[in-house]
Amino acid sequence: AMAIPAFQKVRKSSQDKTILNNLRQLNAAAQQYFLEKGVESVSSDDLVGTDTDKYIKSVQKVRDETYPATLNATDTELVAGGAQGTVTYRP
């Protein structure tokens, strides 16, 4: 009975870290895009995909979270959220 809550806590922590890493990758890809294209915002669809001009092959969701649809050069934080809460990345 004591193992189940501990397992759930470790699982949530692991999922949060995966989501945080996804946000870091999106931010890094967006920053590279801004430098290369000279723009101030980018759609996530322009960053993620299997085409050779994309910066990230895929973003693996771990608990049906949603990621920002648009990233801006002025963003001070990126938030991914879903039914089980949110994860915030502050670059």
N, C-alpha and C positions, 0 to 999 in steps of 0.2 A: 504493500500500500504506500510505502514511503518512496519507492523507486519511481512510480508513475509521475508525481509532480516534479521530481528532479529531472527526469527524462524530458518532460514537456518544457521545462525551463531551458535546458541545454538545447533542445530542438529550436525553440523560439530564438534564442541567442544566435544560433547558427544561421537561421533564416534571415535575421536582421543583418548579420554581417554580409551575407550574400547580396541582399538588397542594397546595402551601403556600397559594396563593391560595384554593383551595377550602376549606381548613381555616379560614382567616381569615374567609371569608364565613359558614361554619357557626357560628363563634364569635360573630361580630357578630349574626347572626340569633338565636342562643340568648340572648345578653345582652339583646336587645330583647324577646324573648319573656318572659324572667324579669321584666323591668321591667313589662311590660304585664299579665302574668297573676299575678304575685306568687308564683311557684313556684320550686323549687330544681333541678328537672330537666325535660328535655324530650326526646322521641323525635325523631330526625332526620326521621322521616316527618311529624311535625307542622310541620317547618320547610320542607321541600322539596316542591314540587309546583306544578301549574298553577292550583290553586284560588286565588281572590282572597284568601283568608285566610292563604296561605303566604308566607313571607319570602324564599324563594329559588325561582326558577322551576325550575332544574335544576342538578345537579352533574355536569359532564362528566368522565368518567373517561378517563385517558390511557393507563393500562397495567393495567387490571383491578384497581385498588387497592380496598380496602374502607375505609369511613369509620366513625367511631363511631356506634353505633346509638342511644346515649343520651348527651346532654351534660348535665353538672351545673354548677351555679353555682360549685362549689368546685374544678373542674378546673384544674390548673396547666399542663397540656399536652394537646394533641390529637394523635393519631397516626393516620396513614393508612398502610396497608401492603399488601403483596402479594408476589408471587413475586420481584420485582426489588428488594426492600428496603422501608424505611419512611421516611416524612417526618414530622418532628415540628414542631408549632407551639406555641410557648410565649407565650401572650398577656401 
